[in-house]
Amino acid sequence: ASAAGIAGIVKSKARGDIPQGSTLVVTVTGHGLKDPSIAIENSAARSVVVDPDLESVLDAIGMQ
């Protein structure tokens, strides 16, 4: 469910609803901060650092 906000941004950008140069903030849940030790134990994923721009994020998640 937390990906819904990001998906909405991707769709809005594709439709041209988001002006070039806009700054967006998306709040996502399910980040594990309520119990970080359990989140770390159950996560096989590694953190990836990307530049704070749409192209870098899309590239990091394989959508570019």
Sequence and secondary structure as in RCSB ss.txt:
>XXXX:A:sequence
ASAAGIAGIVKSKARGDIPQGSTLVVTVTGHGLKDPSIAIENSAARSVVVDPDLESVLDAIGMQ
>XXXX:A:secstr
 THHHHHHHHHHHHHT S TT          STTSHHHHHHT         SSHHHHHHHTT  
